[in-house]
Amino acid sequence: MKEIEFISGNNYQILCFLFKSVITINIYLIIKTFLLDDKDDKQDIRVLNELENIDDDLEKEGIVIVRIDNDAEAKEYGIDHLPTLVYFEDKIPSIYEGDLMNEDEVLQWLIEQKETATIEEVTDEILDDLIQEHEYVVVYFSGNCEEGEKCDKILDELENIDDELDENGIIFVTTEDLVLAKKYGIKSFPKLVFFRNKEPLVYSGDIEDEDEVLAWLTDENTLEIPDRIEEVNTKMLDKILSENEHVVVYFCETTMHLVKIIFIRFLFSR
């Protein structure tokens, strides 16, 4: 049985610097699972011992768990209770809500996160970061929602369009937290809101019809913001270029990486 590696606060910052600044690879693409805990807390140590029982199984699945004692990192994701397990998929964090002492459930959850398309449940803090940092974010505001309730069944159906949205560069997440819902005037649940360059657009159609939802989210009229030049990500730019004969793209300093990607694809397509 292999021990889960521990990274202290200072070493974590150094590791982030090495990956992000020196070789420009994001740490969350290399290490996908983090255990945020207090290395001196007895309960946290018991949880760690349980998780080390499945570390070999996770290694076979290509999942690496790294342990971090960093209060600032926990607060950034709205985590106020330790220990907490966080899994990253395409740099989007998903927080494990189950019993960390049940190693079999943890193993099953992590494998499910890796192998299936899931709409990640996020905290208000994570959601706010996603809206600020990503061009297209769809949020399913479920309100207080228990397993088996109508709101939960609707979410299960919406899982079917998650892959298609990802192909279009659209992030899909869900939250029960009400802080941001209140901020955007959402009073009834469940509700679907599409953030385009931080601008919210509430879906008014049939939320139970996944095909209708997908068609609305990927429609040009939905994606366009009136009287604005939208900032797009690589996947959305690919979609626009493939569907339109004439496209004008304004590249600024922060999007020069897109120029490199497009130029490389142009060379290989000749």
C-alpha positions as CSV (number, residue, x, y, z in Angstrom):
1,M,0.0,0.0,0.0
2,K,1.4,3.4,-1.1
3,E,1.2,6.4,1.1
4,I,-0.7,9.5,-0.2
5,E,1.8,12.3,-0.7
6,F,1.5,15.3,1.6
7,I,2.2,18.8,0.3
8,S,2.5,21.6,2.9
9,G,1.2,25.1,2.2
10,N,4.6,26.4,1.1
11,N,5.5,23.4,-1.0
12,Y,2.1,23.6,-2.6
13,Q,2.7,27.2,-3.7
14,I,6.2,26.2,-5.1
15,L,4.6,23.3,-7.0
16,C,2.0,25.7,-8.4
17,F,4.7,28.1,-9.5
18,L,6.8,25.4,-11.1
19,F,3.8,24.0,-13.1
20,K,2.1,27.3,-14.0
21,S,5.1,29.6,-14.5
22,V,8.1,27.5,-15.5
23,I,6.6,24.9,-17.8
24,T,3.1,26.4,-18.2
25,I,1.2,23.3,-17.4
26,N,-1.6,23.7,-14.9
27,I,-1.2,21.5,-11.8
28,Y,-4.9,20.4,-12.0
29,L,-4.2,18.7,-15.3
30,I,-1.5,16.6,-13.7
31,I,-2.9,15.9,-10.2
32,K,-6.7,15.6,-10.3
33,T,-7.6,14.8,-6.7
34,F,-6.7,16.8,-3.6
35,L,-7.4,15.9,0.1
36,L,-7.6,19.2,2.0
37,D,-7.0,18.5,5.7
38,D,-5.2,19.3,8.9
39,K,-2.2,17.0,9.1
40,D,-2.3,17.2,12.9
41,D,-6.0,16.4,13.4
42,K,-6.7,12.9,14.7
43,Q,-9.9,12.5,12.7
44,D,-8.2,13.7,9.5
45,I,-5.5,11.1,10.1
46,R,-8.1,8.4,10.4
47,V,-9.6,9.5,7.1
48,L,-6.2,9.5,5.5
49,N,-5.6,5.9,6.6
50,E,-8.9,4.8,5.0
51,L,-8.1,6.5,1.7
52,E,-4.6,5.0,1.6
53,N,-6.4,1.6,1.4
54,I,-7.7,2.5,-2.1
55,D,-4.7,4.4,-3.3
56,D,-3.4,1.4,-5.3
57,D,-6.8,1.0,-6.9
58,L,-6.9,4.6,-7.8
59,E,-3.4,4.4,-9.3
60,K,-4.6,1.7,-11.7
61,E,-7.3,4.1,-12.8
62,G,-4.7,6.9,-13.3
63,I,-6.1,8.9,-10.4
64,V,-3.6,10.5,-8.0
65,I,-4.5,11.8,-4.6
66,V,-2.4,14.6,-3.1
67,R,-2.9,15.8,0.5
68,I,-2.7,19.5,1.2
69,D,-2.7,21.4,4.5
70,N,-3.6,24.8,3.3
71,D,-6.5,26.8,4.9
72,A,-6.3,29.5,2.2
73,E,-6.9,27.0,-0.6
74,A,-9.9,25.5,1.3
75,K,-11.5,29.0,1.7
76,E,-11.0,29.7,-2.0
77,Y,-13.4,26.9,-2.8
78,G,-15.9,27.7,0.0
79,I,-14.8,24.8,2.1
80,D,-15.2,25.4,5.8
81,H,-15.1,21.8,7.0
82,L,-12.0,19.6,6.9
83,P,-11.1,17.0,5.7
84,T,-12.6,17.4,2.2
85,L,-11.9,15.6,-1.0
86,V,-11.9,17.7,-4.2
87,Y,-11.7,16.2,-7.8
88,F,-10.8,18.3,-10.8
89,E,-12.0,17.6,-14.3
90,D,-10.8,20.1,-16.9
91,K,-9.8,22.3,-14.0
92,I,-13.3,22.4,-12.7
93,P,-13.5,21.3,-9.0
94,S,-16.1,18.8,-7.7
95,I,-16.4,18.4,-3.9
96,Y,-17.2,14.9,-2.5
97,E,-20.2,15.2,-0.2
98,G,-20.3,11.6,1.1
99,D,-18.6,9.7,4.0
100,L,-14.8,9.9,3.6
101,M,-14.5,7.0,6.0
102,N,-16.3,4.7,3.5
103,E,-13.4,3.9,1.2
104,D,-15.5,1.9,-1.2
105,E,-17.9,4.8,-1.8
106,V,-15.0,7.2,-2.3
107,L,-13.4,4.8,-4.8
108,Q,-16.7,4.4,-6.7
109,W,-17.3,8.2,-6.8
110,L,-13.8,9.0,-8.1
111,I,-14.0,6.4,-10.8
112,E,-17.4,7.7,-11.8
113,Q,-16.0,11.3,-12.0
114,K,-13.3,10.1,-14.3
115,E,-15.3,7.8,-16.6
116,T,-18.7,9.5,-17.0
117,A,-19.9,12.9,-18.0
118,T,-21.3,14.5,-14.9
119,I,-22.6,18.0,-14.1
120,E,-20.4,19.0,-11.2
121,E,-22.0,20.4,-8.0
122,V,-20.1,23.5,-6.9
123,T,-20.1,26.0,-4.0
124,D,-21.0,29.7,-4.5
125,E,-17.3,30.6,-4.3
126,I,-16.3,28.1,-7.0
127,L,-19.3,29.2,-9.2
128,D,-18.4,32.8,-8.9
129,D,-14.8,32.0,-10.0
130,L,-16.1,29.9,-13.0
131,I,-18.3,32.8,-14.1
132,Q,-15.5,35.3,-13.8
133,E,-12.9,33.1,-15.5
134,H,-14.8,31.2,-18.3
135,E,-16.7,32.6,-21.3
136,Y,-19.7,30.3,-21.2
137,V,-21.1,28.7,-18.0
138,V,-24.5,27.1,-17.6
139,V,-25.8,26.8,-14.1
140,Y,-28.6,24.6,-12.9
141,F,-29.9,26.3,-9.7
142,S,-31.7,23.4,-8.0
143,G,-32.5,24.9,-4.7
144,N,-32.6,22.5,-1.8
145,C,-32.8,19.2,-3.6
146,E,-32.9,15.7,-2.2
147,E,-32.1,12.5,-4.2
148,G,-35.1,11.2,-6.0
149,E,-37.0,14.5,-6.0
150,K,-38.2,16.0,-9.3
151,C,-35.3,18.5,-9.3
152,D,-32.8,15.6,-9.0
153,K,-34.5,13.7,-11.8
154,I,-34.4,16.8,-14.1
155,L,-30.6,17.0,-13.4
156,D,-30.1,13.4,-14.3
157,E,-31.8,14.0,-17.7
158,L,-29.6,17.1,-18.3
159,E,-26.5,15.0,-17.8
160,N,-27.3,13.6,-21.3
161,I,-26.3,16.8,-23.0
162,D,-23.2,17.6,-20.9
163,D,-20.8,16.1,-23.5
164,E,-22.3,18.1,-26.4
165,L,-22.0,21.3,-24.4
166,D,-18.4,20.5,-23.5
167,E,-17.7,20.0,-27.3
168,N,-19.0,23.6,-27.8
169,G,-16.9,25.0,-25.0
170,I,-19.8,25.4,-22.6
171,I,-19.3,24.5,-18.9
172,F,-22.3,23.0,-17.1
173,V,-22.5,23.0,-13.3
174,T,-25.1,22.7,-10.6
175,T,-25.5,24.3,-7.2
176,E,-27.9,24.2,-4.3
177,D,-26.4,27.3,-2.7
178,L,-28.7,30.3,-2.8
179,V,-26.4,33.3,-2.5
180,L,-25.8,33.8,-6.2
181,A,-29.3,32.8,-7.0
182,K,-30.6,35.6,-4.9
183,K,-28.0,38.0,-6.5
184,Y,-29.5,37.3,-9.9
185,G,-33.1,37.5,-8.8
186,I,-33.9,33.8,-8.9
187,K,-36.7,33.0,-6.5
188,S,-38.2,29.8,-7.9
189,F,-36.4,26.5,-8.4
190,P,-35.1,24.6,-10.4
191,K,-33.9,27.3,-12.8
192,L,-31.3,27.2,-15.6
193,V,-29.1,30.3,-16.2
194,F,-26.6,30.8,-19.0
195,F,-23.7,33.1,-18.3
196,R,-22.1,34.5,-21.5
197,N,-19.1,36.6,-20.8
198,K,-20.5,37.0,-17.2
199,E,-23.9,38.2,-18.6
200,P,-26.8,36.0,-17.2
201,L,-29.6,34.8,-19.4
202,V,-32.4,32.8,-17.8
203,Y,-33.9,29.9,-19.7
204,S,-37.7,30.3,-20.1
205,G,-38.4,27.0,-22.0
206,D,-39.2,23.5,-20.8
207,I,-36.3,22.6,-18.5
208,E,-37.4,18.9,-18.6
209,D,-36.9,18.7,-22.4
210,E,-33.1,18.1,-22.7
211,D,-33.1,18.4,-26.5
212,E,-34.9,21.8,-26.3
213,V,-32.4,23.0,-23.7
214,L,-29.4,21.9,-25.8
215,A,-30.8,23.6,-28.9
216,W,-31.3,26.8,-27.0
217,L,-27.9,26.8,-25.4
218,T,-26.1,26.2,-28.7
219,D,-28.2,28.6,-30.8
220,E,-26.4,31.6,-32.3
221,N,-29.1,33.9,-31.1
222,T,-28.5,32.7,-27.5
223,L,-24.7,32.8,-27.7
224,E,-24.6,36.3,-29.1
225,I,-24.7,39.3,-26.7
226,P,-26.3,42.3,-28.4
227,D,-24.0,45.2,-29.2
228,R,-20.9,43.4,-27.9
229,I,-18.0,41.5,-29.3
230,E,-18.0,38.3,-27.3
231,E,-14.8,36.8,-25.9
232,V,-14.8,33.1,-26.9
233,N,-12.7,30.1,-25.9
234,T,-10.9,27.7,-28.3
235,K,-13.8,25.2,-28.7
236,M,-16.3,27.9,-29.4
237,L,-14.0,29.6,-31.9
238,D,-13.6,26.3,-33.7
239,K,-17.4,26.0,-33.9
240,I,-17.8,29.5,-35.3
241,L,-15.1,29.1,-37.9
242,S,-16.5,25.7,-39.1
243,E,-20.1,27.1,-39.4
244,N,-19.4,30.5,-41.0
245,E,-17.6,31.4,-44.2
246,H,-16.6,34.9,-43.1
247,V,-15.4,35.5,-39.6
248,V,-13.5,38.5,-38.1
249,V,-11.5,37.7,-35.0
250,Y,-9.9,40.3,-32.8
251,F,-6.8,38.9,-31.0
252,C,-5.6,40.8,-27.9
253,E,-2.6,40.1,-25.8
254,T,-4.4,37.8,-23.4
255,T,-5.7,35.6,-26.3
256,M,-2.4,35.1,-28.2
257,H,-2.4,31.4,-27.4
258,L,-5.5,31.1,-29.7
259,V,-3.4,32.5,-32.5
260,K,-0.8,29.7,-32.0
261,I,-3.5,27.0,-31.9
262,I,-5.3,28.2,-35.0
263,F,-2.0,28.6,-36.9
264,I,-0.9,25.1,-36.1
265,R,-4.3,23.7,-37.2
266,F,-4.1,25.7,-40.4
267,L,-0.7,24.2,-41.2
268,F,-2.0,20.7,-40.7
269,S,-5.1,21.2,-42.7
270,R,-3.3,22.4,-45.8
